[in-house]
Amino acid sequence: MRNLQEGKRRRLVFPKLRQEKEEEEEEKQEEEEEEEEEEEEEEEEEEEEEEEEEEEDKEIATDGEEVVKKIHLPSHQ
């Protein structure tokens, strides 16, 4: 019983401390959410860059095949 009364008194006596603590927790949560969003954005950017590089590699490979075909085509002279 005594512990319950002390807890109630603390909540009444220290509302500012409790409010500050809650605000700090909210800020931490917001920072964590922002960090998660940034990480997701970075991952998406990396995936996009990888896709672009793959497409460029395909284009280069296709260009290389065309060059090889032109070289190997017999000339009709």
PyMOL Python script that loads the backbone (N, CA, C, O; Angstrom):
from pymol import cmd

cmd.read_pdbstr("""\
ATOM      1  N   MET A   1       0.807  -1.191   0.000  1.00  0.00           N
ATOM      2  CA  MET A   1       0.000   0.000   0.000  1.00  0.00           C
ATOM      3  C   MET A   1       0.856   1.263   0.000  1.00  0.00           C
ATOM      4  O   MET A   1       0.605   2.224  -0.728  1.00  0.00           O
ATOM      5  N   ARG A   2       1.847   1.214   0.827  1.00  0.00           N
ATOM      6  CA  ARG A   2       2.705   2.389   0.956  1.00  0.00           C
ATOM      7  C   ARG A   2       3.399   2.705  -0.375  1.00  0.00           C
ATOM      8  O   ARG A   2       3.523   3.868  -0.757  1.00  0.00           O
ATOM      9  N   ASN A   3       3.850   1.657  -1.076  1.00  0.00           N
ATOM     10  CA  ASN A   3       4.511   1.869  -2.359  1.00  0.00           C
ATOM     11  C   ASN A   3       3.564   2.500  -3.379  1.00  0.00           C
ATOM     12  O   ASN A   3       3.973   3.359  -4.160  1.00  0.00           O
ATOM     13  N   LEU A   4       2.304   2.076  -3.374  1.00  0.00           N
ATOM     14  CA  LEU A   4       1.325   2.663  -4.279  1.00  0.00           C
ATOM     15  C   LEU A   4       1.117   4.139  -3.981  1.00  0.00           C
ATOM     16  O   LEU A   4       1.023   4.950  -4.902  1.00  0.00           O
ATOM     17  N   GLN A   5       1.045   4.494  -2.709  1.00  0.00           N
ATOM     18  CA  GLN A   5       0.861   5.888  -2.334  1.00  0.00           C
ATOM     19  C   GLN A   5       2.067   6.720  -2.738  1.00  0.00           C
ATOM     20  O   GLN A   5       1.920   7.851  -3.200  1.00  0.00           O
ATOM     21  N   GLU A   6       3.258   6.162  -2.566  1.00  0.00           N
ATOM     22  CA  GLU A   6       4.461   6.893  -2.953  1.00  0.00           C
ATOM     23  C   GLU A   6       4.504   7.083  -4.471  1.00  0.00           C
ATOM     24  O   GLU A   6       4.890   8.145  -4.960  1.00  0.00           O
ATOM     25  N   GLY A   7       4.106   6.053  -5.202  1.00  0.00           N
ATOM     26  CA  GLY A   7       4.074   6.163  -6.659  1.00  0.00           C
ATOM     27  C   GLY A   7       3.101   7.227  -7.119  1.00  0.00           C
ATOM     28  O   GLY A   7       3.402   7.998  -8.030  1.00  0.00           O
ATOM     29  N   LYS A   8       1.940   7.273  -6.496  1.00  0.00           N
ATOM     30  CA  LYS A   8       0.950   8.294  -6.851  1.00  0.00           C
ATOM     31  C   LYS A   8       1.484   9.680  -6.523  1.00  0.00           C
ATOM     32  O   LYS A   8       1.323  10.617  -7.305  1.00  0.00           O
ATOM     33  N   ARG A   9       2.111   9.802  -5.378  1.00  0.00           N
ATOM     34  CA  ARG A   9       2.660  11.094  -4.972  1.00  0.00           C
ATOM     35  C   ARG A   9       3.739  11.542  -5.954  1.00  0.00           C
ATOM     36  O   ARG A   9       3.801  12.711  -6.335  1.00  0.00           O
ATOM     37  N   ARG A  10       4.581  10.602  -6.355  1.00  0.00           N
ATOM     38  CA  ARG A  10       5.658  10.953  -7.302  1.00  0.00           C
ATOM     39  C   ARG A  10       5.068  11.446  -8.615  1.00  0.00           C
ATOM     40  O   ARG A  10       5.553  12.414  -9.200  1.00  0.00           O
ATOM     41  N   ARG A  11       4.014  10.772  -9.073  1.00  0.00           N
ATOM     42  CA  ARG A  11       3.395  11.200 -10.330  1.00  0.00           C
ATOM     43  C   ARG A  11       2.804  12.594 -10.206  1.00  0.00           C
ATOM     44  O   ARG A  11       2.821  13.373 -11.159  1.00  0.00           O
ATOM     45  N   LEU A  12       2.282  12.905  -9.030  1.00  0.00           N
ATOM     46  CA  LEU A  12       1.700  14.230  -8.816  1.00  0.00           C
ATOM     47  C   LEU A  12       2.775  15.282  -8.586  1.00  0.00           C
ATOM     48  O   LEU A  12       2.635  16.420  -9.033  1.00  0.00           O
ATOM     49  N   VAL A  13       3.838  14.914  -7.898  1.00  0.00           N
ATOM     50  CA  VAL A  13       4.877  15.869  -7.545  1.00  0.00           C
ATOM     51  C   VAL A  13       5.803  16.141  -8.730  1.00  0.00           C
ATOM     52  O   VAL A  13       6.270  17.266  -8.909  1.00  0.00           O
ATOM     53  N   PHE A  14       6.066  15.117  -9.535  1.00  0.00           N
ATOM     54  CA  PHE A  14       7.035  15.259 -10.618  1.00  0.00           C
ATOM     55  C   PHE A  14       6.416  15.143 -12.014  1.00  0.00           C
ATOM     56  O   PHE A  14       6.928  14.397 -12.849  1.00  0.00           O
ATOM     57  N   PRO A  15       5.330  15.863 -12.279  1.00  0.00           N
ATOM     58  CA  PRO A  15       4.735  15.738 -13.618  1.00  0.00           C
ATOM     59  C   PRO A  15       5.654  16.266 -14.728  1.00  0.00           C
ATOM     60  O   PRO A  15       5.641  15.769 -15.854  1.00  0.00           O
ATOM     61  N   LYS A  16       6.449  17.281 -14.383  1.00  0.00           N
ATOM     62  CA  LYS A  16       7.353  17.833 -15.391  1.00  0.00           C
ATOM     63  C   LYS A  16       8.416  16.810 -15.770  1.00  0.00           C
ATOM     64  O   LYS A  16       8.739  16.649 -16.947  1.00  0.00           O
ATOM     65  N   LEU A  17       8.959  16.119 -14.770  1.00  0.00           N
ATOM     66  CA  LEU A  17       9.970  15.101 -15.063  1.00  0.00           C
ATOM     67  C   LEU A  17       9.392  13.995 -15.934  1.00  0.00           C
ATOM     68  O   LEU A  17      10.032  13.533 -16.879  1.00  0.00           O
ATOM     69  N   ARG A  18       8.170  13.575 -15.603  1.00  0.00           N
ATOM     70  CA  ARG A  18       7.528  12.521 -16.388  1.00  0.00           C
ATOM     71  C   ARG A  18       7.282  13.001 -17.814  1.00  0.00           C
ATOM     72  O   ARG A  18       7.495  12.259 -18.773  1.00  0.00           O
ATOM     73  N   GLN A  19       6.840  14.230 -17.942  1.00  0.00           N
ATOM     74  CA  GLN A  19       6.579  14.794 -19.264  1.00  0.00           C
ATOM     75  C   GLN A  19       7.880  14.877 -20.072  1.00  0.00           C
ATOM     76  O   GLN A  19       7.904  14.543 -21.257  1.00  0.00           O
ATOM     77  N   GLU A  20       8.950  15.321 -19.427  1.00  0.00           N
ATOM     78  CA  GLU A  20      10.242  15.402 -20.110  1.00  0.00           C
ATOM     79  C   GLU A  20      10.701  14.020 -20.550  1.00  0.00           C
ATOM     80  O   GLU A  20      11.220  13.850 -21.653  1.00  0.00           O
ATOM     81  N   LYS A  21      10.508  13.040 -19.683  1.00  0.00           N
ATOM     82  CA  LYS A  21      10.905  11.675 -20.007  1.00  0.00           C
ATOM     83  C   LYS A  21      10.114  11.165 -21.208  1.00  0.00           C
ATOM     84  O   LYS A  21      10.677  10.543 -22.108  1.00  0.00           O
ATOM     85  N   GLU A  22       8.802  11.429 -21.219  1.00  0.00           N
ATOM     86  CA  GLU A  22       7.956  11.016 -22.337  1.00  0.00           C
ATOM     87  C   GLU A  22       8.394  11.699 -23.625  1.00  0.00           C
ATOM     88  O   GLU A  22       8.441  11.070 -24.682  1.00  0.00           O
ATOM     89  N   GLU A  23       8.713  12.979 -23.538  1.00  0.00           N
ATOM     90  CA  GLU A  23       9.161  13.721 -24.715  1.00  0.00           C
ATOM     91  C   GLU A  23      10.470  13.153 -25.252  1.00  0.00           C
ATOM     92  O   GLU A  23      10.657  13.035 -26.463  1.00  0.00           O
ATOM     93  N   GLU A  24      11.375  12.802 -24.336  1.00  0.00           N
ATOM     94  CA  GLU A  24      12.646  12.209 -24.758  1.00  0.00           C
ATOM     95  C   GLU A  24      12.413  10.885 -25.468  1.00  0.00           C
ATOM     96  O   GLU A  24      13.051  10.597 -26.480  1.00  0.00           O
ATOM     97  N   GLU A  25      11.496  10.079 -24.937  1.00  0.00           N
ATOM     98  CA  GLU A  25      11.178   8.798 -25.563  1.00  0.00           C
ATOM     99  C   GLU A  25      10.578   9.005 -26.946  1.00  0.00           C
ATOM    100  O   GLU A  25      10.910   8.282 -27.885  1.00  0.00           O
ATOM    101  N   GLU A  26       9.689  10.000 -27.076  1.00  0.00           N
ATOM    102  CA  GLU A  26       9.095  10.308 -28.375  1.00  0.00           C
ATOM    103  C   GLU A  26      10.172  10.746 -29.366  1.00  0.00           C
ATOM    104  O   GLU A  26      10.161  10.329 -30.524  1.00  0.00           O
ATOM    105  N   GLU A  27      11.096  11.582 -28.914  1.00  0.00           N
ATOM    106  CA  GLU A  27      12.176  12.043 -29.784  1.00  0.00           C
ATOM    107  C   GLU A  27      13.031  10.873 -30.244  1.00  0.00           C
ATOM    108  O   GLU A  27      13.413  10.798 -31.412  1.00  0.00           O
ATOM    109  N   LYS A  28      13.332   9.956 -29.321  1.00  0.00           N
ATOM    110  CA  LYS A  28      14.121   8.776 -29.679  1.00  0.00           C
ATOM    111  C   LYS A  28      13.397   7.954 -30.733  1.00  0.00           C
ATOM    112  O   LYS A  28      14.006   7.494 -31.698  1.00  0.00           O
ATOM    113  N   GLN A  29      12.092   7.771 -30.545  1.00  0.00           N
ATOM    114  CA  GLN A  29      11.310   7.006 -31.515  1.00  0.00           C
ATOM    115  C   GLN A  29      11.318   7.691 -32.871  1.00  0.00           C
ATOM    116  O   GLN A  29      11.467   7.029 -33.898  1.00  0.00           O
ATOM    117  N   GLU A  30      11.161   9.002 -32.885  1.00  0.00           N
ATOM    118  CA  GLU A  30      11.165   9.749 -34.135  1.00  0.00           C
ATOM    119  C   GLU A  30      12.521   9.622 -34.830  1.00  0.00           C
ATOM    120  O   GLU A  30      12.587   9.427 -36.044  1.00  0.00           O
ATOM    121  N   GLU A  31      13.595   9.733 -34.056  1.00  0.00           N
ATOM    122  CA  GLU A  31      14.930   9.606 -34.631  1.00  0.00           C
ATOM    123  C   GLU A  31      15.137   8.210 -35.222  1.00  0.00           C
ATOM    124  O   GLU A  31      15.701   8.067 -36.307  1.00  0.00           O
ATOM    125  N   GLU A  32      14.677   7.181 -34.498  1.00  0.00           N
ATOM    126  CA  GLU A  32      14.810   5.814 -34.997  1.00  0.00           C
ATOM    127  C   GLU A  32      14.025   5.638 -36.286  1.00  0.00           C
ATOM    128  O   GLU A  32      14.508   5.006 -37.226  1.00  0.00           O
ATOM    129  N   GLU A  33      12.804   6.200 -36.341  1.00  0.00           N
ATOM    130  CA  GLU A  33      11.990   6.108 -37.541  1.00  0.00           C
ATOM    131  C   GLU A  33      12.673   6.823 -38.708  1.00  0.00           C
ATOM    132  O   GLU A  33      12.679   6.315 -39.829  1.00  0.00           O
ATOM    133  N   GLU A  34      13.240   7.985 -38.450  1.00  0.00           N
ATOM    134  CA  GLU A  34      13.935   8.731 -39.494  1.00  0.00           C
ATOM    135  C   GLU A  34      15.136   7.941 -40.005  1.00  0.00           C
ATOM    136  O   GLU A  34      15.384   7.888 -41.210  1.00  0.00           O
ATOM    137  N   GLU A  35      15.881   7.326 -39.084  1.00  0.00           N
ATOM    138  CA  GLU A  35      17.038   6.531 -39.481  1.00  0.00           C
ATOM    139  C   GLU A  35      16.599   5.346 -40.334  1.00  0.00           C
ATOM    140  O   GLU A  35      17.251   5.022 -41.326  1.00  0.00           O
ATOM    141  N   GLU A  36      15.500   4.700 -39.956  1.00  0.00           N
ATOM    142  CA  GLU A  36      14.989   3.579 -40.729  1.00  0.00           C
ATOM    143  C   GLU A  36      14.589   4.034 -42.122  1.00  0.00           C
ATOM    144  O   GLU A  36      14.885   3.356 -43.106  1.00  0.00           O
ATOM    145  N   GLU A  37      13.915   5.179 -42.216  1.00  0.00           N
ATOM    146  CA  GLU A  37      13.507   5.714 -43.512  1.00  0.00           C
ATOM    147  C   GLU A  37      14.730   6.020 -44.373  1.00  0.00           C
ATOM    148  O   GLU A  37      14.742   5.714 -45.565  1.00  0.00           O
ATOM    149  N   GLU A  38      15.755   6.622 -43.774  1.00  0.00           N
ATOM    150  CA  GLU A  38      16.973   6.940 -44.515  1.00  0.00           C
ATOM    151  C   GLU A  38      17.642   5.668 -45.027  1.00  0.00           C
ATOM    152  O   GLU A  38      18.117   5.620 -46.162  1.00  0.00           O
ATOM    153  N   GLU A  39      17.675   4.634 -44.177  1.00  0.00           N
ATOM    154  CA  GLU A  39      18.278   3.370 -44.584  1.00  0.00           C
ATOM    155  C   GLU A  39      17.496   2.760 -45.744  1.00  0.00           C
ATOM    156  O   GLU A  39      18.090   2.244 -46.691  1.00  0.00           O
ATOM    157  N   GLU A  40      16.165   2.819 -45.674  1.00  0.00           N
ATOM    158  CA  GLU A  40      15.335   2.286 -46.753  1.00  0.00           C
ATOM    159  C   GLU A  40      15.582   3.056 -48.043  1.00  0.00           C
ATOM    160  O   GLU A  40      15.684   2.457 -49.113  1.00  0.00           O
ATOM    161  N   GLU A  41      15.679   4.381 -47.951  1.00  0.00           N
ATOM    162  CA  GLU A  41      15.935   5.201 -49.130  1.00  0.00           C
ATOM    163  C   GLU A  41      17.297   4.861 -49.732  1.00  0.00           C
ATOM    164  O   GLU A  41      17.430   4.759 -50.952  1.00  0.00           O
ATOM    165  N   GLU A  42      18.303   4.685 -48.882  1.00  0.00           N
ATOM    166  CA  GLU A  42      19.637   4.330 -49.368  1.00  0.00           C
ATOM    167  C   GLU A  42      19.611   2.973 -50.067  1.00  0.00           C
ATOM    168  O   GLU A  42      20.233   2.799 -51.115  1.00  0.00           O
ATOM    169  N   GLU A  43      18.893   2.015 -49.487  1.00  0.00           N
ATOM    170  CA  GLU A  43      18.785   0.696 -50.105  1.00  0.00           C
ATOM    171  C   GLU A  43      18.109   0.792 -51.464  1.00  0.00           C
ATOM    172  O   GLU A  43      18.547   0.157 -52.423  1.00  0.00           O
ATOM    173  N   GLU A  44      17.034   1.590 -51.550  1.00  0.00           N
ATOM    174  CA  GLU A  44      16.335   1.769 -52.816  1.00  0.00           C
ATOM    175  C   GLU A  44      17.255   2.405 -53.848  1.00  0.00           C
ATOM    176  O   GLU A  44      17.273   1.981 -55.004  1.00  0.00           O
ATOM    177  N   GLU A  45      18.019   3.417 -53.445  1.00  0.00           N
ATOM    178  CA  GLU A  45      18.945   4.070 -54.363  1.00  0.00           C
ATOM    179  C   GLU A  45      20.004   3.090 -54.849  1.00  0.00           C
ATOM    180  O   GLU A  45      20.353   3.085 -56.029  1.00  0.00           O
ATOM    181  N   GLU A  46      20.519   2.258 -53.940  1.00  0.00           N
ATOM    182  CA  GLU A  46      21.525   1.266 -54.321  1.00  0.00           C
ATOM    183  C   GLU A  46      20.942   0.275 -55.309  1.00  0.00           C
ATOM    184  O   GLU A  46      21.608  -0.092 -56.276  1.00  0.00           O
ATOM    185  N   GLU A  47      19.703  -0.170 -55.085  1.00  0.00           N
ATOM    186  CA  GLU A  47      19.057  -1.108 -55.991  1.00  0.00           C
ATOM    187  C   GLU A  47      18.878  -0.476 -57.362  1.00  0.00           C
ATOM    188  O   GLU A  47      19.116  -1.121 -58.383  1.00  0.00           O
ATOM    189  N   GLU A  48      18.455   0.795 -57.388  1.00  0.00           N
ATOM    190  CA  GLU A  48      18.277   1.490 -58.655  1.00  0.00           C
ATOM    191  C   GLU A  48      19.607   1.605 -59.398  1.00  0.00           C
ATOM    192  O   GLU A  48      19.668   1.394 -60.610  1.00  0.00           O
ATOM    193  N   GLU A  49      20.667   1.938 -58.670  1.00  0.00           N
ATOM    194  CA  GLU A  49      21.982   2.051 -59.292  1.00  0.00           C
ATOM    195  C   GLU A  49      22.428   0.713 -59.862  1.00  0.00           C
ATOM    196  O   GLU A  49      22.980   0.653 -60.960  1.00  0.00           O
ATOM    197  N   GLU A  50      22.186  -0.368 -59.111  1.00  0.00           N
ATOM    198  CA  GLU A  50      22.557  -1.697 -59.589  1.00  0.00           C
ATOM    199  C   GLU A  50      21.785  -2.045 -60.856  1.00  0.00           C
ATOM    200  O   GLU A  50      22.355  -2.591 -61.801  1.00  0.00           O
ATOM    201  N   GLU A  51      20.489  -1.730 -60.880  1.00  0.00           N
ATOM    202  CA  GLU A  51      19.670  -1.997 -62.055  1.00  0.00           C
ATOM    203  C   GLU A  51      20.194  -1.203 -63.256  1.00  0.00           C
ATOM    204  O   GLU A  51      20.289  -1.733 -64.363  1.00  0.00           O
ATOM    205  N   GLU A  52      20.531   0.061 -63.033  1.00  0.00           N
ATOM    206  CA  GLU A  52      21.053   0.888 -64.117  1.00  0.00           C
ATOM    207  C   GLU A  52      22.373   0.316 -64.638  1.00  0.00           C
ATOM    208  O   GLU A  52      22.597   0.269 -65.848  1.00  0.00           O
ATOM    209  N   GLU A  53      23.238  -0.115 -63.733  1.00  0.00           N
ATOM    210  CA  GLU A  53      24.514  -0.699 -64.147  1.00  0.00           C
ATOM    211  C   GLU A  53      24.292  -1.975 -64.940  1.00  0.00           C
ATOM    212  O   GLU A  53      24.979  -2.215 -65.933  1.00  0.00           O
ATOM    213  N   GLU A  54      23.339  -2.797 -64.512  1.00  0.00           N
ATOM    214  CA  GLU A  54      23.041  -4.023 -65.237  1.00  0.00           C
ATOM    215  C   GLU A  54      22.547  -3.706 -66.645  1.00  0.00           C
ATOM    216  O   GLU A  54      22.933  -4.362 -67.612  1.00  0.00           O
ATOM    217  N   GLU A  55      21.691  -2.695 -66.749  1.00  0.00           N
ATOM    218  CA  GLU A  55      21.178  -2.317 -68.072  1.00  0.00           C
ATOM    219  C   GLU A  55      22.299  -1.788 -68.951  1.00  0.00           C
ATOM    220  O   GLU A  55      22.362  -2.102 -70.140  1.00  0.00           O
ATOM    221  N   GLU A  56      23.184  -0.985 -68.371  1.00  0.00           N
ATOM    222  CA  GLU A  56      24.320  -0.472 -69.135  1.00  0.00           C
ATOM    223  C   GLU A  56      25.210  -1.625 -69.599  1.00  0.00           C
ATOM    224  O   GLU A  56      25.682  -1.640 -70.735  1.00  0.00           O
ATOM    225  N   ASP A  57      25.431  -2.592 -68.701  1.00  0.00           N
ATOM    226  CA  ASP A  57      26.231  -3.753 -69.069  1.00  0.00           C
ATOM    227  C   ASP A  57      25.578  -4.517 -70.205  1.00  0.00           C
ATOM    228  O   ASP A  57      26.269  -4.984 -71.111  1.00  0.00           O
ATOM    229  N   LYS A  58      24.255  -4.654 -70.175  1.00  0.00           N
ATOM    230  CA  LYS A  58      23.539  -5.350 -71.248  1.00  0.00           C
ATOM    231  C   LYS A  58      23.704  -4.590 -72.563  1.00  0.00           C
ATOM    232  O   LYS A  58      23.937  -5.190 -73.612  1.00  0.00           O
ATOM    233  N   GLU A  59      23.579  -3.251 -72.492  1.00  0.00           N
ATOM    234  CA  GLU A  59      23.728  -2.445 -73.696  1.00  0.00           C
ATOM    235  C   GLU A  59      25.135  -2.590 -74.273  1.00  0.00           C
ATOM    236  O   GLU A  59      25.311  -2.715 -75.485  1.00  0.00           O
ATOM    237  N   ILE A  60      26.118  -2.571 -73.399  1.00  0.00           N
ATOM    238  CA  ILE A  60      27.501  -2.716 -73.849  1.00  0.00           C
ATOM    239  C   ILE A  60      27.684  -4.092 -74.481  1.00  0.00           C
ATOM    240  O   ILE A  60      28.316  -4.218 -75.530  1.00  0.00           O
ATOM    241  N   ALA A  61      27.139  -5.107 -73.854  1.00  0.00           N
ATOM    242  CA  ALA A  61      27.262  -6.462 -74.382  1.00  0.00           C
ATOM    243  C   ALA A  61      26.573  -6.553 -75.730  1.00  0.00           C
ATOM    244  O   ALA A  61      27.095  -7.181 -76.652  1.00  0.00           O
ATOM    245  N   THR A  62      25.403  -5.931 -75.858  1.00  0.00           N
ATOM    246  CA  THR A  62      24.685  -5.956 -77.130  1.00  0.00           C
ATOM    247  C   THR A  62      25.488  -5.223 -78.193  1.00  0.00           C
ATOM    248  O   THR A  62      25.599  -5.704 -79.321  1.00  0.00           O
ATOM    249  N   ASP A  63      26.044  -4.079 -77.858  1.00  0.00           N
ATOM    250  CA  ASP A  63      26.872  -3.335 -78.810  1.00  0.00           C
ATOM    251  C   ASP A  63      28.070  -4.169 -79.223  1.00  0.00           C
ATOM    252  O   ASP A  63      28.439  -4.192 -80.397  1.00  0.00           O
ATOM    253  N   GLY A  64      28.673  -4.848 -78.272  1.00  0.00           N
ATOM    254  CA  GLY A  64      29.828  -5.690 -78.565  1.00  0.00           C
ATOM    255  C   GLY A  64      29.463  -6.823 -79.505  1.00  0.00           C
ATOM    256  O   GLY A  64      30.254  -7.157 -80.387  1.00  0.00           O
ATOM    257  N   GLU A  65      28.287  -7.429 -79.347  1.00  0.00           N
ATOM    258  CA  GLU A  65      27.839  -8.497 -80.224  1.00  0.00           C
ATOM    259  C   GLU A  65      27.649  -7.979 -81.637  1.00  0.00           C
ATOM    260  O   GLU A  65      28.007  -8.661 -82.597  1.00  0.00           O
ATOM    261  N   GLU A  66      27.086  -6.774 -81.783  1.00  0.00           N
ATOM    262  CA  GLU A  66      26.889  -6.197 -83.104  1.00  0.00           C
ATOM    263  C   GLU A  66      28.235  -5.957 -83.786  1.00  0.00           C
ATOM    264  O   GLU A  66      28.383  -6.218 -84.979  1.00  0.00           O
ATOM    265  N   VAL A  67      29.189  -5.474 -83.053  1.00  0.00           N
ATOM    266  CA  VAL A  67      30.518  -5.237 -83.610  1.00  0.00           C
ATOM    267  C   VAL A  67      31.121  -6.557 -84.073  1.00  0.00           C
ATOM    268  O   VAL A  67      31.700  -6.633 -85.156  1.00  0.00           O
ATOM    269  N   VAL A  68      30.987  -7.595 -83.254  1.00  0.00           N
ATOM    270  CA  VAL A  68      31.530  -8.900 -83.613  1.00  0.00           C
ATOM    271  C   VAL A  68      30.835  -9.419 -84.856  1.00  0.00           C
ATOM    272  O   VAL A  68      31.493  -9.972 -85.737  1.00  0.00           O
ATOM    273  N   LYS A  69      29.530  -9.257 -84.954  1.00  0.00           N
ATOM    274  CA  LYS A  69      28.795  -9.721 -86.128  1.00  0.00           C
ATOM    275  C   LYS A  69      29.285  -8.998 -87.376  1.00  0.00           C
ATOM    276  O   LYS A  69      29.465  -9.626 -88.419  1.00  0.00           O
ATOM    277  N   LYS A  70      29.502  -7.700 -87.286  1.00  0.00           N
ATOM    278  CA  LYS A  70      29.965  -6.928 -88.435  1.00  0.00           C
ATOM    279  C   LYS A  70      31.346  -7.396 -88.873  1.00  0.00           C
ATOM    280  O   LYS A  70      31.627  -7.463 -90.070  1.00  0.00           O
ATOM    281  N   ILE A  71      32.176  -7.709 -87.950  1.00  0.00           N
ATOM    282  CA  ILE A  71      33.531  -8.143 -88.277  1.00  0.00           C
ATOM    283  C   ILE A  71      33.491  -9.512 -88.954  1.00  0.00           C
ATOM    284  O   ILE A  71      34.241  -9.757 -89.900  1.00  0.00           O
ATOM    285  N   HIS A  72      32.635 -10.393 -88.484  1.00  0.00           N
ATOM    286  CA  HIS A  72      32.591 -11.750 -88.990  1.00  0.00           C
ATOM    287  C   HIS A  72      31.720 -11.919 -90.239  1.00  0.00           C
ATOM    288  O   HIS A  72      31.728 -12.988 -90.849  1.00  0.00           O
ATOM    289  N   LEU A  73      30.980 -10.895 -90.623  1.00  0.00           N
ATOM    290  CA  LEU A  73      30.166 -11.032 -91.817  1.00  0.00           C
ATOM    291  C   LEU A  73      31.070 -11.086 -93.050  1.00  0.00           C
ATOM    292  O   LEU A  73      31.969 -10.259 -93.204  1.00  0.00           O
ATOM    293  N   PRO A  74      30.831 -12.045 -93.909  1.00  0.00           N
ATOM    294  CA  PRO A  74      31.655 -12.102 -95.119  1.00  0.00           C
ATOM    295  C   PRO A  74      31.302 -10.946 -96.055  1.00  0.00           C
ATOM    296  O   PRO A  74      30.136 -10.572 -96.180  1.00  0.00           O
ATOM    297  N   SER A  75      32.269 -10.412 -96.678  1.00  0.00           N
ATOM    298  CA  SER A  75      32.012  -9.309 -97.592  1.00  0.00           C
ATOM    299  C   SER A  75      31.709  -9.887 -98.970  1.00  0.00           C
ATOM    300  O   SER A  75      32.299 -10.894 -99.360  1.00  0.00           O
ATOM    301  N   HIS A  76      30.818  -9.275 -99.691  1.00  0.00           N
ATOM    302  CA  HIS A  76      30.424  -9.733-101.023  1.00  0.00           C
ATOM    303  C   HIS A  76      31.122  -8.889-102.081  1.00  0.00           C
ATOM    304  O   HIS A  76      30.534  -7.979-102.664  1.00  0.00           O
ATOM    305  N   GLN A  77      32.353  -9.205-102.307  1.00  0.00           N
ATOM    306  CA  GLN A  77      33.089  -8.421-103.299  1.00  0.00           C
ATOM    307  C   GLN A  77      33.291  -9.183-104.566  1.00  0.00           C
ATOM    308  O   GLN A  77      33.894  -8.667-105.507  1.00  0.00           O
TER     309      GLN A  77
END
""", "prot")
cmd.dss("prot")
cmd.show_as("cartoon", "prot")
cmd.util.cbc("prot")
cmd.orient("prot")
